[in-house]
Amino acid sequence: MKLSAFLVVTFLALTLVACGKPTAPESASSDNYGTTHEGKPAEGRNELEE
């Protein structure tokens, strides 16, 4: 009983360590909104309608 409880707690702790928390970019700005990660304009279904 104690061993299985220890294994469950260990598994949960490792899961929390592995997943961590979601992070956002440090400088979230909309200057490059609608461009690819290379800074090029989006093409196809990702184009912005103007």
Secondary structure, DSSP 4 states (H G I P E B T S, - for coil): -HHHHHHHHHHHHHHHHHH------SS--STTTTB-TTSPBP-GGGPPP-
